[in-house]
Every structure is written in structure tokens, then in C-alpha cells.
Amino acid sequence: MTKRPFFPKGIEELEALFNPKRDDTGFLQTLIAELSEHSTQRAHDLTGKLIEII
């Protein structure tokens, strides 16, 4: 089983974590992995932003 360090954070919390660490590629990849577990449009939008940065 894969560990999910951001579980059970919601999308609002994940968005808040994103801005201060937008230059940390490892963090962004972990965040993308977590967002892949979310099915909302908001999660998909944030994933798109992260992929553009990486």
C-alpha cells in the first residue's frame, strides 16, 4: 500500500500547501500523487498547475 502523507487533507488544505513550496520539485511530485486520488475538478485544475511548474 502506498503511503499518502497528505491524507486526509482536503483540496483547500492542499492548495494552501502548494504556494509556499512551489519551488520544491519533490514536494510537488508528492502532491501530484495525492491529487491523483481526488476526483474533483478543483483537484484536476491544481494538478494541471503543478505539471506546468515541473
C-alpha positions as CSV (number, residue, x, y, z in Angstrom):
1,M,0.0,0.0,0.0
2,T,1.3,3.4,-0.9
3,K,1.6,6.0,1.8
4,R,-0.3,9.2,1.5
5,P,1.3,11.9,3.6
6,F,-1.4,14.3,2.8
7,F,-4.3,12.0,3.7
8,P,-7.0,13.1,4.9
9,K,-6.4,16.7,3.8
10,G,-9.0,18.3,1.6
11,I,-8.4,20.2,-1.6
12,E,-8.4,23.6,0.3
13,E,-5.5,22.4,2.5
14,L,-3.6,21.0,-0.4
15,E,-4.0,24.3,-2.3
16,A,-2.7,26.2,0.8
17,L,0.4,23.9,0.9
18,F,1.2,24.4,-2.7
19,N,2.2,28.1,-2.8
20,P,4.9,28.1,-0.1
21,K,6.6,25.1,-1.7
22,R,6.1,25.7,-5.4
23,D,9.9,25.5,-6.0
24,D,10.3,22.1,-4.3
25,T,10.0,19.6,-7.1
26,G,9.9,16.6,-4.8
27,F,7.1,18.1,-2.8
28,L,5.2,18.9,-6.0
29,Q,5.5,15.3,-7.2
30,T,4.2,14.0,-3.9
31,L,1.3,16.5,-4.1
32,I,0.5,15.4,-7.7
33,A,0.4,11.7,-6.5
34,E,-2.0,12.7,-3.7
35,L,-4.2,14.7,-6.1
36,S,-4.5,11.7,-8.4
37,E,-6.6,10.2,-5.6
38,H,-9.0,13.1,-5.8
39,S,-11.7,13.2,-8.4
40,T,-12.9,16.8,-8.2
41,Q,-12.4,19.4,-10.9
42,R,-10.5,21.6,-8.4
43,A,-8.0,18.7,-7.8
44,H,-7.6,18.3,-11.6
45,D,-7.1,22.0,-12.0
46,L,-4.4,22.1,-9.3
47,T,-2.7,19.0,-10.9
48,G,-2.5,20.9,-14.2
49,K,-0.8,23.9,-12.5
50,L,1.7,21.6,-10.8
51,I,2.5,19.8,-14.0
52,E,3.2,23.1,-15.7
53,I,5.6,24.1,-13.0
54,I,7.5,20.9,-13.0
